[in-house]
């Protein structure tokens, strides 16, 4: 056999082996996800999906209804961004570990609050006991441009240490709002 033909077959074999490996990983991920839910929950989801699909084929939700829903959601999002001052620019989530009663996800989030930009990276551990789900934030890392105020650096360090996201968002919202007021005031006097 010609060497180029053999090489082509070997390349095809490697490509098929890689495809088998990827499909095996996908199968394992899907299998783990399905073991995370009970049979009853899976059946309920399937029935819900089937009824949604049948509803779409019967035309219950027309494109104009979907467009109106989208516009409503955009209006709500705009309201919340104006109300809180937060504008999220990117978010990524990666599942690190998933078992029947435990899920670990790594999140990356960036955005602005008024004119202050921030980046967060943290792990979220969700544990399910009976019907209760509890979540714990760990490995919190916050990046902010806080060169003007050493108190912000101290606050960021304390928040990272305690892993309290709610406190971070509440405090950042208040601080950023007053930061904007101070900035405008100093611009007025220049």
N, C-alpha and C positions, 0 to 999 in steps of 0.2 A: 504494500500500500504506500502511496505517496505521503511524505511527511506533512505536507500542507493539509491533506485530507485528515490525517490522524490528529493534527493540531486542532482542526475545526471540530472534530468529534470530542476531543478533550475539553475544548472551550465550552461546547454545548453541555457536556456532562457537568462541568463546574457550575455553569449557569443553572442547570436543573437542580443540582445539590443545594445551591444557595436559595433557590425558590422553595425547595422542600423545607429547608431550615426556617425560612421566614414564615411559611404557612404553618409549620409546627408551633412556632412561637405565638402566632396569632391564635391558633387553636387553643393553646394552653392559657393564654390571656382570657379568651372567651369562656373557657371552661371554668377558670377561677372566678370570673364575674358571675357566671350562672350559679356557682355553688354559694356565692355570697347571698343570694336571694332564695327564699323558700319556694317550693313548688306552687304554693297558693299564690304568691306574689307574681311569679312568672306567668301563670295562667291568667291572672287578672290583667297583667300588662298585655298579653297576647290578645285577649278579648277587647281591651281598650283600643289597641292598635288596629284590630280588624274593624271595629265600629267606626274609627276615624277614617280608615281607608274607604269603607263603604260610603260614609258620609261625603267624602270628597268626590267619589265617582257619581253619586247621585246629585252633586252640585249644591250641597248645602252651603258650602263656603265658596262664594264666587270670588274672582280676582278683585272685584271692587270691595268686597267685605274684608279680604286680606289687606288690601291697600289702606282701608280705613283703620284697621287694627294697627298696622305699622305706623301710620301717622299718629295715632293715639299714643302708642308706646314712645315714639320720638318726642312728642309733646311732654309726656311724663318725664322722660330722661332729661330734657331741656330744663324742666321745672326743678328737678332734683339737683342738677348741676348749678343752676342759679341759686337755689336755696342753700346748698351746702358749700359751694365754691369749689367742689372737687370735680376734676375732669380727668378720667383715667384714659391714658393713651395706649397702654398695652397690658396684656395679662397672658401668662402662660402657666399651664398646669401639667405636671407629669406625675403619674402614679408610680411610686417607688416600691411599695409593697401592698399586697391586697390578700387578705385571708377572709375567712367566714365572718369574723367579728372585729376585724381590725383593718384599717386602711391608712396608709401613709402617702401623702401627696406633697410634692414640692411646688410652691407657687412663686412666681415672679410677677411683680406688679409695678407699674410706673405711671406717673401722672403729675398733675399740678393741682395745687390748692391756691386759688387766686393767682398770685404770680410766683409762688414758691414751688419749685419742682422737687419731686421725691422719687425714690426707688425703694421697693421692699423685696426681700427674699426671705421666705420662711417655709418650714415644714408644718403640715397640719396632720395630726394624728387623730383619726376618728375611731372611737370604740363603741361597739353596740352591745349593750347588756339588756336582755329581754326586749323591751320595746323602747328603751332609752338610748339615745345616741349622745355621746359626749365628745367634745373636740378640744384638743390641746395644741397650742402653738409652741413650736420650738425652733431653735436655730434662726432666730429673727435677726436680720441684718437690714439696717436702714441707711440709705445714702441720701444726704441732703446738702445743699449748698448753704452752710451755716457760718460762713466766715465772718459775718458782721456781729454775731451774738454768741458769746461763749455759753450762755444759758441754754441755747438751743442744742449745742453739742452735749451738754450735761443731760438735758432731757432725753436726747436720742440715745445716749449711752444707758440711761436708766431704763428706758422703754425696751431696748434690746435685751437688757439683763432680765427684766420681768416678763417679757414676751406678751405684753398687753396691747393688742392692736386697737381695741376700742378706745383706750386712753390716748393712744397716739393720734387717731383720727379726730377725736374730739378736741384735743389740745392743739393739733395742727390747724384745724379749722378756725379756732378762736385766734390763735397767734397770727395766722396768715391774714385774717380780716383786719386785725389791728395794725399789722405790718403795712398793709395797703393804705390804711388811713394815715399812718405816719409818713409814708412815702409821698402821698399826695400833699400833705401839709407842708413838708419840706420843699416840694416842688413849687408850691404856692409862694413861699418866701424867697425863692431864688431869683 
